[in-house]
Amino acid sequence: EPEVTQTPSHQVTQMGQEVILRCVPISNHLYFYWYRQILGQKVEFLVSFYNNEISEKSEIFDDQFSVERPDGSNFTLKIRSTKLEDSAMYFCASNLQGSYEQYFGPGTRLTVT
Amino acid sequence: AQSVTQLGSHVSVSEGALVLLRCNYSSSVPPYLFWYVQYPNQGLQLLLKYTSAATLVKGINGFEAEFKKSETSFHLTKPSAHMSDAAEYFCAVSGRGGSEKLVFGKGMKLTVNP
């Protein structure tokens, strides 16, 4: 069964460093999302992406964040200058056009020290 | 605006007992509703979804949920808990525009005791 994959599974970085989280959505999906889950809190929407453009972004997704689909398979989330409060589990999701079912990857745990 | 309320954070049941996980939603537009399950160290897996067909929705692993508009609820139930059901369960709401963001509740950790 096709699945969304994410790398790395765990990333440790120092405050102020740039990180790139990678996702490979399901191959025929057209909509892509990033969510995050701070430990003990709810899963929060960050951004959605379609047709090489951001469709919607939350107030969390400020100028420190960016997303890119650099090729036909990868979908990346970049945090330019990480802060301690960016420590969280980051989930990538994708779905087919017109579908309401989002498929989630296993997540990347980001730890900022 | 949309929101989901899952009261409490932890439910403990005995194996074979009824599982009831409550979810109430708020939405300014007719919603779609979802339950996701997260097993330890894994991603979110869709259990079931309500997308305006039958109000009683059956999902995987014997779970079902009933959409009650008058109560703005979408509670998740399973008649008989199994040890393998131990996980965290998230209720989520979205609009009906297709490919819309999910708004999640805080989640409920289910423990199943032998």
Interface residues (C-beta under 8 A of the other chain):
Chain A: V4 Y31 Y33 Y35 Q41 K42 V43 E44 F45 S48 Y50 S55 E56 S58 F91 A93 N95 Q97 G98 S99 Y100 E101 Q102 Y103 F104 G105 P106 G107
Chain B: Y32 F34 Y36 N41 Q42 G43 L44 Q45 L46 K49 T51 F90 A92 S94 G98 S99 E100 K101 L102 V103 F104 G105 K106 G107
